[in-house]
Amino acid sequence: MKLGLNGLGHQVGTCRFGTDPKSSVLDLDCKAHDLDNLYVVDGSFLVSSAAVNPTLTIIAKALRVGDHLLERLRARTADSADEEAGPALARGSVSAELMMAR
Ligand SMILES: Cc1cc2nc3c(=O)[nH]c(=O)nc-3n(C[C@H](O)[C@H](O)[C@H](O)COP(=O)(O)OP(=O)(O)OC[C@H]3O[C@@H](n4cnc5c(N)ncnc54)[C@H](O)[C@@H]3O)c2cc1C
């Protein structure tokens, strides 16, 4: 089957995330299972290509991983993030709505 440009636009899955290191490269926070200081926040974490455009989901996941890193580095807590952004704009809730897999 010959693919047009549309068939090449949504490349995902080369570093897919999951709970099992045997079937995934990244954990659910997009950290490499085998390395403690490697995070991947591009579209490769998606496990498969959806029927819809992926960019908002990729952005939401990157923001979520950024929040995770701030908390991991003790630069900010989840509570202070909610206070800064307000409940409706809290990144965690936006990410949860946009995420297809988690
Ligand atoms: C023609 C086309 C149309 C699309 N239309 C839509 C759409 O309408 N809606 C939608 O949601 N998605 C669309 N997509 C898909 C969307 O563009 C991608 O899914 C999304 O951009 C992937 O984001 P990413 O961060 O994984 O990779 P990219 O956006 O490709 O970002 C990777 C970045 O890494 C840089 N880079 C690469 N190698 C290196 C290196 N060695 N050192 C430093 N930097 C490097 C690149 O220059 C690039 O800036 C489209 C894709 C294509 C090709």
The ligand as a MOL file (V3000), in Angstrom:
LIG
                    3D

  0  0  0     0  0            999 V3000
M  V30 BEGIN CTAB
M  V30 COUNTS 53 58 0 0 0
M  V30 BEGIN ATOM
M  V30 1 C 2.9230 17.1490 7.5160 0
M  V30 2 C 2.5100 16.9480 8.9580 0
M  V30 3 C 1.3370 17.4970 9.4250 0
M  V30 4 C 0.9610 17.3380 10.7540 0
M  V30 5 N -0.2080 17.8920 11.1900 0
M  V30 6 C -0.5610 17.7720 12.4850 0
M  V30 7 C -1.7470 18.3990 12.9760 0
M  V30 8 O -2.4830 19.0790 12.2460 0
M  V30 9 N -2.0730 18.2070 14.2740 0
M  V30 10 C -1.3130 17.4590 15.1030 0
M  V30 11 O -1.6510 17.3170 16.2790 0
M  V30 12 N -0.1800 16.8590 14.6730 0
M  V30 13 C 0.2030 17.0020 13.3780 0
M  V30 14 N 1.3520 16.3930 12.9360 0
M  V30 15 C 2.1120 15.5740 13.8680 0
M  V30 16 C 2.9440 16.4290 14.7900 0
M  V30 17 O 3.6640 17.3890 14.0190 0
M  V30 18 C 3.9310 15.5020 15.5250 0
M  V30 19 O 3.2360 14.4010 16.0980 0
M  V30 20 C 4.6230 16.2750 16.6400 0
M  V30 21 O 5.2610 17.4340 16.1360 0
M  V30 22 C 5.6680 15.3840 17.2580 0
M  V30 23 O 6.3420 16.1380 18.2560 0
M  V30 24 P 7.7430 15.6660 18.7660 0
M  V30 25 O 8.1220 16.6180 19.8380 0
M  V30 26 O 7.6810 14.2060 19.0570 0
M  V30 27 O 8.7250 15.7970 17.5130 0
M  V30 28 P 9.0910 17.0710 16.6150 0
M  V30 29 O 8.0000 18.0920 16.6340 0
M  V30 30 O 9.5160 16.4850 15.2970 0
M  V30 31 O 10.3190 17.7170 17.3780 0
M  V30 32 C 11.6160 17.1390 17.3250 0
M  V30 33 C 12.6170 18.2690 17.3930 0
M  V30 34 O 13.9110 17.7220 17.6530 0
M  V30 35 C 14.8290 18.3830 16.8080 0
M  V30 36 N 15.9580 17.4700 16.6350 0
M  V30 37 C 16.0350 16.3250 15.9220 0
M  V30 38 N 17.2410 15.7790 16.0140 0
M  V30 39 C 17.9650 16.5890 16.8160 0
M  V30 40 C 19.2980 16.5500 17.2970 0
M  V30 41 N 20.1290 15.5670 17.0080 0
M  V30 42 N 19.7010 17.5310 18.1170 0
M  V30 43 C 18.8610 18.5330 18.4590 0
M  V30 44 N 17.5830 18.6370 18.0280 0
M  V30 45 C 17.1570 17.6580 17.2140 0
M  V30 46 C 14.0750 18.6520 15.5320 0
M  V30 47 O 14.6790 19.7020 14.8090 0
M  V30 48 C 12.7060 19.0620 16.0940 0
M  V30 49 O 12.6290 20.4460 16.3990 0
M  V30 50 C 1.7630 16.5750 11.6230 0
M  V30 51 C 2.9720 16.0420 11.1580 0
M  V30 52 C 3.3420 16.2290 9.8500 0
M  V30 53 C 4.6720 15.6640 9.3730 0
M  V30 END ATOM
M  V30 BEGIN BOND
M  V30 1 1 1 2
M  V30 2 1 2 3
M  V30 3 2 2 52
M  V30 4 2 3 4
M  V30 5 1 4 5
M  V30 6 1 4 50
M  V30 7 2 5 6
M  V30 8 1 6 7
M  V30 9 1 6 13
M  V30 10 2 7 8
M  V30 11 1 7 9
M  V30 12 1 9 10
M  V30 13 2 10 11
M  V30 14 1 10 12
M  V30 15 2 12 13
M  V30 16 1 13 14
M  V30 17 1 14 15
M  V30 18 1 14 50
M  V30 19 1 15 16
M  V30 20 1 16 17
M  V30 21 1 16 18
M  V30 22 1 18 19
M  V30 23 1 18 20
M  V30 24 1 20 21
M  V30 25 1 20 22
M  V30 26 1 22 23
M  V30 27 1 23 24
M  V30 28 2 24 25
M  V30 29 1 24 26
M  V30 30 1 24 27
M  V30 31 1 27 28
M  V30 32 2 28 29
M  V30 33 1 28 30
M  V30 34 1 28 31
M  V30 35 1 31 32
M  V30 36 1 32 33
M  V30 37 1 33 34
M  V30 38 1 33 48
M  V30 39 1 34 35
M  V30 40 1 35 36
M  V30 41 1 35 46
M  V30 42 1 36 37
M  V30 43 1 36 45
M  V30 44 2 37 38
M  V30 45 1 38 39
M  V30 46 1 39 40
M  V30 47 2 39 45
M  V30 48 1 40 41
M  V30 49 2 40 42
M  V30 50 1 42 43
M  V30 51 2 43 44
M  V30 52 1 44 45
M  V30 53 1 46 47
M  V30 54 1 46 48
M  V30 55 1 48 49
M  V30 56 2 50 51
M  V30 57 1 51 52
M  V30 58 1 52 53
M  V30 END BOND
M  V30 END CTAB
M  END
